[in-house]
C-alpha cells in the first residue's frame, strides 16, 4: 500500500497554486456580490446622486443596469468608465475592493480631494485615467506597486509634491502623463528604467534640475514633454534626436518638447 502524501506538502502545493494564480478574478462565493462596494463608490463619486442614479442597491452590475460598469465572464467588475459624467465627489479607498478592475476611467469630471493610497491595491489595473479633474495632494509612492499599469493619466489636476521615484518600477507602463499640475523637485532618473515607456508628459509643472541621462538614452521613448518647467543644464546627448513640436513621432525619432 502506497503512503499517503504528507498533508503539509499538499498544503504547500495549494498555496503555490494560489500564488501563481494571483486573485484569478473568478466567480465570487454564492451570496457574495460587488454591489456593496459599488454603492460605496457611488456615494463618494456622486454624493448628490444626480449622475449615477442607475446604480441601485438592488440592481445587477453585470446586467447592464449600472451605467459605465462592465464585468468579465465570472461576473466580476473589470471596467468602470465614467468620463465626462459631471461627477463632483471624491475618490475613495473603497475602490480597492474591486480587485479584478483593469480599467478605471474617471477623467473629464470635477473630482476633488486626494488620490487614495489604497488604489495601489488594484494590481490588475492596466489603465488609470484621473486627468482633467481637481485632484489635490501628492502622488502616492505606492502607485509604483501597480505592476500591470500600462497607461497612467494624472494631467490637468492640482497635484503637488515630487514625482515618486517608485514609478520607475512600473515595467509595463507605456504612457505617463503628469502635465499641468504643481509638481516640484527633480525628474527621477528611475523613469529611465521603464523600458516599455513610449510617451512621457511632464510639461507645465514646477520641476527643477536636469533631464536625467537615463531618459535621453531610453530606447523606447518616442516623446518627452518637459516644457514650461524650471529645468536647468544642457539636454543630454541622444541619437537620433529631433527638436520639433510634431505630435506623431515615427519609430526612428525621439521627440523632445522644451519650450
C-alpha positions in Angstrom: 0.0 0.0 0.0 1.4 3.4 -1.0 2.0 6.0 1.6 -0.4 8.9 1.6 1.1 12.3 0.6 2.2 14.4 3.5 -0.6 16.9 4.4 1.9 19.7 4.8 3.2 19.0 1.3 -0.3 19.2 -0.1 -0.9 22.5 1.7 2.2 23.9 0.2 1.1 22.8 -3.3 -2.2 24.5 -2.8 -0.6 27.7 -1.6 1.8 27.7 -4.5 -1.0 27.3 -6.9 -2.9 30.3 -5.4 0.3 32.4 -5.5 0.8 31.7 -9.2 -2.8 32.4 -9.9 -3.0 35.8 -8.2 -6.6 36.7 -7.5 -7.6 34.9 -10.7 -10.8 37.1 -10.9 -13.0 34.0 -10.6 -16.7 34.0 -9.6 -17.4 35.1 -6.0 -18.8 32.7 -3.5 -22.6 32.2 -3.5 -24.3 35.1 -1.8 -21.4 37.5 -2.4 -21.5 40.3 -4.9 -19.6 43.5 -5.5 -22.8 45.7 -5.3 -21.9 46.9 -1.8 -18.5 48.1 -3.0 -20.1 49.9 -6.0 -22.6 51.6 -3.8 -19.9 53.0 -1.5 -18.0 54.2 -4.6 -21.2 55.8 -5.9 -21.7 57.7 -2.6 -18.1 59.1 -2.9 -18.1 60.0 -6.6 -21.7 61.3 -6.7 -22.7 62.5 -3.3 -25.8 64.3 -4.6 -27.0 61.2 -6.5 -27.6 63.1 -9.7 -25.2 61.3 -12.1 -25.2 57.7 -11.0 -28.9 57.2 -10.2 -28.8 53.9 -12.2 -26.5 52.4 -9.6 -29.1 50.9 -7.2 -28.5 48.6 -4.3 -30.9 46.0 -5.8 -29.5 46.3 -9.3 -27.3 44.0 -11.2 -23.9 45.5 -12.1 -23.3 42.8 -14.7 -26.8 43.0 -16.2 -26.4 46.4 -17.8 -28.3 48.4 -15.1 -25.1 50.1 -13.8 -24.1 52.8 -16.3 -20.4 52.6 -17.1 -19.8 49.3 -15.4 -18.5 46.2 -17.3 -17.9 42.7 -16.0 -15.9 39.6 -17.0 -17.3 36.1 -17.7 -17.2 35.3 -14.0 -19.4 38.3 -13.0 -16.6 40.4 -11.6 -16.3 44.1 -12.3 -13.4 44.8 -14.6 -14.1 48.2 -16.0 -15.6 51.5 -14.8 -16.0 54.2 -17.5 -17.5 57.4 -16.1 -15.6 60.0 -18.1 -17.4 63.3 -18.6 -20.3 62.5 -16.3 -20.1 65.7 -14.2 -19.1 63.9 -11.1 -18.3 66.3 -8.2 -17.3 64.0 -5.4 -14.0 62.4 -4.3 -12.0 59.2 -4.9 -12.4 56.6 -2.3 -10.3 53.8 -0.9 -13.4 51.5 -1.4 -12.3 51.2 -5.0 -9.6 48.8 -3.8 -12.3 46.2 -3.1 -12.8 45.7 -6.8 -9.8 43.5 -7.1 -10.4 42.5 -10.7 -10.6 46.1 -12.0 -8.5 46.5 -15.1 -9.8 49.9 -16.4 -10.8 52.9 -14.4 -11.8 56.0 -16.4 -12.8 59.0 -14.4 -11.4 61.8 -16.5 -13.2 65.0 -17.6 -15.0 65.4 -14.2 -14.8 67.7 -11.2 -13.5 65.2 -8.7 -11.6 66.8 -5.8 -9.5 65.6 -2.8 -6.5 63.3 -2.9 -5.6 60.0 -4.6 -6.2 57.3 -2.0 -3.1 55.1 -1.2 -5.4 52.1 -1.3 -5.8 52.5 -5.1 -2.4 50.8 -5.3 -4.1 47.6 -4.3 -5.7 47.3 -7.7 -2.9 45.1 -9.1 -4.9 44.1 -12.2 -5.4 47.7 -13.3 -3.9 48.5 -16.7 -5.5 51.9 -17.4 -5.9 54.6 -14.8 -7.4 57.9 -16.1 -7.8 60.6 -13.5 -6.9 63.5 -15.6 -8.8 66.7 -16.0 -10.2 66.9 -12.5 -9.5 69.0 -9.4 -7.4 66.4 -7.5 -5.0 67.8 -4.9 -2.3 66.4 -2.6 0.7 64.2 -3.6 1.0 61.2 -5.8 1.2 58.1 -3.5 4.5 56.3 -3.9 2.6 53.1 -3.5 1.4 53.5 -7.2 4.8 52.1 -8.0 3.5 48.7 -6.9 0.8 48.6 -9.6 2.8 46.3 -11.9 0.1 45.9 -14.5 -0.3 49.6 -15.3 0.2 50.5 -18.9 -1.4 54.0 -19.0 -1.3 56.4 -16.1 -3.1 59.7 -16.8 -2.9 62.3 -14.0 -2.6 65.5 -16.0 -4.5 68.8 -15.5 -5.1 68.5 -11.8 -3.7 70.4 -8.8 -1.2 67.7 -7.6 1.8 68.8 -5.6 5.0 67.4 -4.2 7.6 65.4 -6.2 7.3 62.6 -8.7 7.8 59.4 -6.7 10.9 57.5 -7.7 8.9 54.3 -7.2 7.3 54.9 -10.6 10.4 53.5 -12.0 9.1 50.1 -11.0 6.1 50.3 -13.4 7.8 48.0 -16.0 4.7 47.7 -18.3 4.0 51.4 -18.4 3.6 52.8 -22.0 2.2 56.3 -21.2 2.8 58.5 -18.2 1.1 61.9 -18.3 1.6 64.3 -15.3 1.5 67.6 -17.2 -0.3 70.7 -15.9 0.0 70.1 -12.2 2.1 71.8 -9.5 4.7 69.1 -9.2 8.2 70.2 -7.9 11.6 68.7 -7.5 13.7 66.8 -10.0 12.7 64.3 -12.6 13.5 60.9 -11.1 16.3 59.1 -13.0 14.4 55.8 -12.2 11.9 56.7 -15.0 14.7 55.8 -17.4 14.3 52.2 -16.2 10.8 52.0 -17.9 11.8 50.1 -21.0 8.2 50.0 -22.3 7.6 53.7 -21.9 6.8 55.5 -25.1 5.4 58.8 -24.1 6.3 60.9 -21.0 4.5 64.2 -20.5 5.8 66.4 -17.6 5.2 69.8 -19.1 3.7 72.8 -17.2 4.8 71.9 -13.7 7.5 73.4 -11.4 10.1 70.7 -11.9 13.8 71.6 -11.4 17.2 70.1 -12.0 18.3 68.4 -15.2 16.9 65.9 -17.6 18.3 62.5 -16.5 20.7 60.8 -19.0 18.6 57.7 -18.5 15.6 59.3 -20.1 17.5 60.8 -23.0 19.1 57.5 -23.8 15.9 55.5 -23.5 15.5 53.1 -26.5 11.7 53.0 -26.2 10.8 56.7 -25.5 9.3 58.4 -28.5 8.1 61.7 -26.9 9.3 63.6 -23.9 7.4 66.8 -23.0 9.2 68.9 -20.3 8.2 72.4 -21.5 7.2 75.1 -19.0 9.3 73.9 -16.0 12.3 75.3 -14.2 14.8 72.8 -15.6 18.5 73.7 -16.0 21.6 72.4 -17.7 22.0 71.0 -21.2 20.0 68.4 -23.0 21.8 65.1 -22.6 23.0 63.6 -25.9 20.8 61.1 -27.6 20.7 59.6 -31.1 18.6 60.2 -33.1 17.1 63.4 -31.6 14.8 65.8 -33.3 13.6 69.1 -31.8 10.1 69.6 -33.0 6.5 70.2 -32.0 5.3 67.3 -34.2 2.7 65.3 -32.3 3.1 62.0 -34.2 6.6 60.7 -33.8 7.9 58.0 -36.0 9.6 54.9 -34.7 13.1 56.1 -35.5 12.9 59.5 -33.9 12.9 60.8 -30.3 10.9 64.0 -29.8 11.7 66.4 -27.1 9.4 69.3 -26.2 11.3 72.0 -24.3 9.6 75.3 -25.0 
